[in-house]
Amino acid sequence: RQVLAEHKDALSSVHEEFASAERRTKLYHSVTGAMMPRRARRQVLTLCYVTIAAALRPSLKTRPRTRLQAVASKDVEPLLLCKDIEAKVVENDKAILKGLDLEVRPGEVHAIMGPNGSGKSTLSKVLARHPAYEATNGIATLEGEDLLELEAQDAAQKGVFLAFQYPVELPGVGNTDFLRLMLNAKRKANGEAELDPLEFLGVAMEKCKVVEMNPDFLQRNVNEGFSGGEKKRNEILQMAMLEPKLAILDETDSGLDIDALRTISEGINRLKRDDNAFVVITHYQRLLDYVKPDFVHIMRDGKIVKTGGPELALELEAKGYV
């Protein structure tokens, strides 16, 4: 009702246009009825309707006309809001983030690029609440809830997921047990029933299909003896199991050949939804050829210094960080 009230004049104009279009259509039928075959008349009539719709579309502004306009709408509350974040390394008190601002809305993919040492990985670890990094100033909220007050496991249960640049091996820890305990911990925190081993196996098999991972890997220890591509794919499998609201991918493309990169990118794309968001940290355009970003940010000296669309990544590829 509110939308109708706000666009009353536009809708009245559209009604008049369609009334006029209806009169023209009747005239069209009377003139062409005896002049061309029925199939040809249907084709021409379809073309007429398409032309009318295209002409009327600019008069209705109720919906953004591109995905970028849609996701950039200020009417949508940020899923992730970072304001003036400062952070340091706990071990040596070295300041890394120096007043970083970032807004990520549901349905968006943000790529963060920048030279080594600019603070990209530090940002990912601060948001995932890694204990080796401490936020000293600013705010970071997930759906309005203060992230910086949470422990790592609490942030994960709220829907934050971090895919590591260098996934670690866990000798003696079975992949199936690890994934089941991980998923059930989140379900329990959210008041959902835990899955028994048989129920879990059915879910895990389906998720393996999503990320194109051989189910045999479920029987192995976590990342033990895995190739670089297999480790990264196992990270995406974990993400598929948890279905996070905010997925942060820290240089997931590093060390991958083109086939592994394509497979992992396809898995990421299948996991995108209108109610989740991705922050993709990368040095290279090649990942963004497969995972299309809505926004590209350049980080330097602990803060975001430039933001643009996908074309900004191409510019960086051509000119570098100059």
Secondary structure, 3 states (H helix, E strand, C coil): CHHHHHCHHHHHHHHHHHHHHHHHHHHHHHHHCCCCCHHHHHHHHHHHHHHHHHHHHHHCCCCCCCHHHHHCCCCCCCCEEEEEEEEEECCCCCEEEEEEEEEECCCCEEEEECCCCCCHHHHHHHHCCCCCEEEEEEEEEECCEEHHHCCHHHHHHHCEEEECCCCCCEEEEEHHHHHHHHHHHHHHHCCCCCCCHHHHHHHHHHHHHHCCCCHHHHHCEECCCCCHHHHHHHHHHHHHHHCCCEEEEECCCCCCCHHHHHHHHHHHHHHCCCCCEEEEECCCHHHHCCCCCCEEEEEECCEEEEEECHHHHHHHHHHCCC
